[in-house]
Amino acid sequence: MATQAPIPQTPLNLVVLDMAGTTVADGGLVEQAFSAAAERLGVEPGSADHAEKLDYVRATMGESKISVFRHLFGDEDRAQQANTAFEVAYGELVDGGRIAPVPGAREAIERLRAEGRTVVLSTGFARTTQDAILAALGWQDLVDLTLCPADAGGRGRPYPDMVLAAFLRTGAVDGVRQVVVAGDTSYDMLSGVRAGAGIVAGVRTGAHDTDQLARHGATHVLASVAELPDLIARAEA
């Protein structure tokens, strides 16, 4: 019987990257901004209530921040107040020069685009916060598209909506198996898996460790997003 020819690898030409913890190093600013927002809503710093809420924030890194605040504060008005306070606090920290690119992230993105791939940056932050980060880093024109939960119907991770919005808006590939997703949280992994991405890469520069990333569907775990271009090249070889 004739040996069947190997099926050629499909070009992985759409790459959806998380921001904080994956391409952007923020040094724990999420926790600092949350503490400021919680205090504004009457949560006493150092209290058991504060510790419990902060644990939830850590566990849900990568999720849409308004969804986190809805869970923590219950009614919509308080959740919106907390979200606004969070955005203000995080923006002030960003403006104070408290963020930087993950080493090698910009170079990885530039290489991916030079290879003809479409790169999208996604985040669980609101658009105002995302834009503040992009401006602080000078990344406004670095990628083809940026997305926040509101750009994909309002649901952030762990839903697949932002990955699928990138797929639909860019038209860069013919099928979801040609999409690469990379992030530092379990929610990034879940969103990639649920979107049907061909590669769902976890990186160890952010919130969650190798075990958490693998348990939530990572096909690969990398030390850094800087390793992603080589991984994609190997997958296509």
C-alpha positions as a Python dict, from the first residue, in 0.01 Angstrom:
ca = {
    (1, 'M'): (0, 0, 0),
    (2, 'A'): (133, 344, -90),
    (3, 'T'): (250, 560, 195),
    (4, 'Q'): (26, 859, 240),
    (5, 'A'): (200, 1194, 192),
    (6, 'P'): (221, 1402, 511),
    (7, 'I'): (-33, 1676, 540),
    (8, 'P'): (149, 2010, 512),
    (9, 'Q'): (133, 2241, 811),
    (10, 'T'): (-105, 2532, 765),
    (11, 'P'): (54, 2876, 804),
    (12, 'L'): (-8, 3011, 1153),
    (13, 'N'): (-62, 3365, 1037),
    (14, 'L'): (-276, 3519, 1313),
    (15, 'V'): (-112, 3570, 1652),
    (16, 'V'): (-322, 3700, 1943),
    (17, 'L'): (-111, 3815, 2237),
    (18, 'D'): (-212, 3917, 2587),
    (19, 'M'): (-64, 4238, 2726),
    (20, 'A'): (5, 4263, 3104),
    (21, 'G'): (225, 3973, 3211),
    (22, 'T'): (282, 3850, 2856),
    (23, 'T'): (414, 4135, 2645),
    (24, 'V'): (405, 4407, 2913),
    (25, 'A'): (576, 4387, 3253),
    (26, 'D'): (375, 4589, 3504),
    (27, 'G'): (536, 4476, 3829),
    (28, 'G'): (214, 4399, 4015),
    (29, 'L'): (33, 4720, 3927),
    (30, 'V'): (-299, 4535, 3897),
    (31, 'E'): (-290, 4453, 4267),
    (32, 'Q'): (-190, 4808, 4360),
    (33, 'A'): (-464, 4960, 4147),
    (34, 'F'): (-720, 4715, 4286),
    (35, 'S'): (-625, 4808, 4642),
    (36, 'A'): (-677, 5175, 4561),
    (37, 'A'): (-1015, 5102, 4403),
    (38, 'A'): (-1127, 4877, 4689),
    (39, 'E'): (-1033, 5138, 4948),
    (40, 'R'): (-1243, 5395, 4765),
    (41, 'L'): (-1541, 5161, 4804),
    (42, 'G'): (-1483, 5123, 5176),
    (43, 'V'): (-1272, 4805, 5188),
    (44, 'E'): (-1021, 4860, 5468),
    (45, 'P'): (-658, 4787, 5369),
    (46, 'G'): (-519, 4496, 5569),
    (47, 'S'): (-862, 4362, 5661),
    (48, 'A'): (-979, 4006, 5604),
    (49, 'D'): (-1226, 4137, 5348),
    (50, 'H'): (-944, 4306, 5157),
    (51, 'A'): (-729, 3990, 5166),
    (52, 'E'): (-1018, 3775, 5043),
    (53, 'K'): (-1097, 4010, 4756),
    (54, 'L'): (-729, 4039, 4659),
    (55, 'D'): (-702, 3659, 4647),
    (56, 'Y'): (-993, 3656, 4403),
    (57, 'V'): (-824, 3922, 4188),
    (58, 'R'): (-508, 3710, 4175),
    (59, 'A'): (-703, 3395, 4088),
    (60, 'T'): (-887, 3566, 3802),
    (61, 'M'): (-594, 3749, 3641),
    (62, 'G'): (-671, 3780, 3271),
    (63, 'E'): (-1046, 3815, 3318),
    (64, 'S'): (-1231, 4132, 3220),
    (65, 'K'): (-1187, 4367, 3514),
    (66, 'I'): (-1551, 4479, 3517),
    (67, 'S'): (-1652, 4112, 3549),
    (68, 'V'): (-1419, 4075, 3846),
    (69, 'F'): (-1568, 4381, 4015),
    (70, 'R'): (-1923, 4259, 3951),
    (71, 'H'): (-1838, 3942, 4136),
    (72, 'L'): (-1666, 4123, 4423),
    (73, 'F'): (-1906, 4411, 4480),
    (74, 'G'): (-2239, 4268, 4371),
    (75, 'D'): (-2455, 4545, 4233),
    (76, 'E'): (-2376, 4714, 3903),
    (77, 'D'): (-2333, 5066, 4042),
    (78, 'R'): (-2065, 4961, 4290),
    (79, 'A'): (-1895, 4745, 4028),
    (80, 'Q'): (-1881, 5039, 3787),
    (81, 'Q'): (-1748, 5268, 4062),
    (82, 'A'): (-1475, 5015, 4142),
    (83, 'N'): (-1388, 4971, 3776),
    (84, 'T'): (-1358, 5345, 3720),
    (85, 'A'): (-1143, 5385, 4033),
    (86, 'F'): (-925, 5096, 3917),
    (87, 'E'): (-876, 5252, 3573),
    (88, 'V'): (-780, 5587, 3725),
    (89, 'A'): (-534, 5428, 3968),
    (90, 'Y'): (-378, 5203, 3706),
    (91, 'G'): (-353, 5491, 3460),
    (92, 'E'): (-170, 5703, 3718),
    (93, 'L'): (77, 5422, 3779),
    (94, 'V'): (131, 5379, 3405),
    (95, 'D'): (183, 5753, 3362),
    (96, 'G'): (438, 5735, 3640),
    (97, 'G'): (657, 5512, 3426),
    (98, 'R'): (579, 5193, 3614),
    (99, 'I'): (551, 4962, 3312),
    (100, 'A'): (795, 4829, 3053),
    (101, 'P'): (797, 4577, 2770),
    (102, 'V'): (871, 4218, 2865),
    (103, 'P'): (1231, 4168, 2742),
    (104, 'G'): (1224, 4059, 2380),
    (105, 'A'): (850, 4119, 2336),
    (106, 'R'): (875, 4407, 2090),
    (107, 'E'): (1139, 4223, 1890),
    (108, 'A'): (921, 3910, 1879),
    (109, 'I'): (622, 4110, 1754),
    (110, 'E'): (832, 4284, 1491),
    (111, 'R'): (971, 3951, 1372),
    (112, 'L'): (624, 3796, 1351),
    (113, 'R'): (498, 4087, 1142),
    (114, 'A'): (810, 4080, 920),
    (115, 'E'): (728, 3714, 852),
    (116, 'G'): (389, 3822, 719),
    (117, 'R'): (183, 3732, 1025),
    (118, 'T'): (-94, 3948, 1166),
    (119, 'V'): (-45, 4033, 1533),
    (120, 'V'): (-323, 4140, 1771),
    (121, 'L'): (-283, 4263, 2129),
    (122, 'S'): (-572, 4183, 2362),
    (123, 'T'): (-642, 4269, 2724),
    (124, 'G'): (-891, 4234, 3008),
    (125, 'F'): (-855, 4607, 3079),
    (126, 'A'): (-1095, 4873, 2954),
    (127, 'R'): (-1005, 5059, 2636),
    (128, 'T'): (-888, 5370, 2824),
    (129, 'T'): (-639, 5165, 3025),
    (130, 'Q'): (-524, 4971, 2721),
    (131, 'D'): (-464, 5293, 2530),
    (132, 'A'): (-268, 5439, 2823),
    (133, 'I'): (-37, 5136, 2822),
    (134, 'L'): (13, 5150, 2446),
    (135, 'A'): (92, 5523, 2463),
    (136, 'A'): (335, 5480, 2753),
    (137, 'L'): (528, 5217, 2558),
    (138, 'G'): (502, 5391, 2220),
    (139, 'W'): (324, 5085, 2084),
    (140, 'Q'): (29, 5255, 1914),
    (141, 'D'): (141, 5137, 1570),
    (142, 'L'): (325, 4820, 1672),
    (143, 'V'): (49, 4571, 1585),
    (144, 'D'): (-232, 4534, 1334),
    (145, 'L'): (-519, 4546, 1586),
    (146, 'T'): (-578, 4593, 1959),
    (147, 'L'): (-881, 4453, 2138),
    (148, 'C'): (-1043, 4492, 2480),
    (149, 'P'): (-1358, 4312, 2602),
    (150, 'A'): (-1588, 4592, 2485),
    (151, 'D'): (-1459, 4542, 2129),
    (152, 'A'): (-1585, 4183, 2134),
    (153, 'G'): (-1934, 4223, 2275),
    (154, 'G'): (-1838, 4290, 2637),
    (155, 'R'): (-1729, 3944, 2745),
    (156, 'G'): (-1360, 3907, 2819),
    (157, 'R'): (-1163, 3596, 2901),
    (158, 'P'): (-1210, 3307, 2968),
    (159, 'Y'): (-1462, 3338, 2686),
    (160, 'P'): (-1320, 3300, 2334),
    (161, 'D'): (-1476, 3623, 2210),
    (162, 'M'): (-1164, 3840, 2171),
    (163, 'V'): (-975, 3566, 1987),
    (164, 'L'): (-1270, 3512, 1757),
    (165, 'A'): (-1309, 3889, 1709),
    (166, 'A'): (-945, 3900, 1599),
    (167, 'F'): (-1015, 3614, 1357),
    (168, 'L'): (-1321, 3785, 1211),
    (169, 'R'): (-1190, 4142, 1199),
    (170, 'T'): (-852, 4073, 1046),
    (171, 'G'): (-948, 3804, 796),
    (172, 'A'): (-584, 3698, 823),
    (173, 'V'): (-644, 3322, 814),
    (174, 'D'): (-897, 3078, 676),
    (175, 'G'): (-963, 2880, 994),
    (176, 'V'): (-922, 2902, 1369),
    (177, 'R'): (-657, 2627, 1368),
    (178, 'Q'): (-428, 2884, 1204),
    (179, 'V'): (-453, 3109, 1510),
    (180, 'V'): (-185, 3127, 1779),
    (181, 'V'): (-282, 3253, 2126),
    (182, 'A'): (-25, 3342, 2393),
    (183, 'G'): (-79, 3459, 2750),
    (184, 'D'): (34, 3429, 3110),
    (185, 'T'): (-290, 3323, 3281),
    (186, 'S'): (-519, 3022, 3294),
    (187, 'Y'): (-794, 3240, 3148),
    (188, 'D'): (-576, 3316, 2845),
    (189, 'M'): (-536, 2942, 2795),
    (190, 'L'): (-909, 2874, 2828),
    (191, 'S'): (-999, 3147, 2579),
    (192, 'G'): (-752, 3006, 2326),
    (193, 'V'): (-875, 2651, 2367),
    (194, 'R'): (-1239, 2754, 2342),
    (195, 'A'): (-1164, 2952, 2025),
    (196, 'G'): (-1007, 2643, 1867),
    (197, 'A'): (-660, 2796, 1824),
    (198, 'G'): (-390, 2571, 1679),
    (199, 'I'): (-131, 2681, 1935),
    (200, 'V'): (-219, 2800, 2286),
    (201, 'A'): (110, 2904, 2444),
    (202, 'G'): (150, 2988, 2809),
    (203, 'V'): (435, 3213, 2919),
    (204, 'R'): (598, 3215, 3262),
    (205, 'T'): (649, 3592, 3289),
    (206, 'G'): (320, 3672, 3458),
    (207, 'A'): (51, 3556, 3694),
    (208, 'H'): (37, 3177, 3665),
    (209, 'D'): (289, 2894, 3673),
    (210, 'T'): (353, 2604, 3438),
    (211, 'D'): (110, 2370, 3615),
    (212, 'Q'): (-178, 2618, 3607),
    (213, 'L'): (-117, 2699, 3241),
    (214, 'A'): (-95, 2333, 3140),
    (215, 'R'): (-405, 2235, 3340),
    (216, 'H'): (-609, 2495, 3156),
    (217, 'G'): (-511, 2385, 2809),
    (218, 'A'): (-170, 2522, 2713),
    (219, 'T'): (-29, 2329, 2420),
    (220, 'H'): (315, 2471, 2502),
    (221, 'V'): (466, 2659, 2798),
    (222, 'L'): (746, 2904, 2724),
    (223, 'A'): (981, 3100, 2943),
    (224, 'S'): (881, 3416, 2758),
    (225, 'V'): (693, 3547, 2458),
    (226, 'A'): (1038, 3606, 2307),
    (227, 'E'): (1043, 3231, 2232),
    (228, 'L'): (713, 3237, 2042),
    (229, 'P'): (843, 3311, 1689),
    (230, 'D'): (1074, 3010, 1702),
    (231, 'L'): (791, 2789, 1832),
    (232, 'I'): (568, 2893, 1543),
    (233, 'A'): (848, 2835, 1292),
    (234, 'R'): (903, 2484, 1430),
    (235, 'A'): (531, 2406, 1417),
    (236, 'E'): (521, 2499, 1050),
    (237, 'A'): (837, 2309, 953),
}
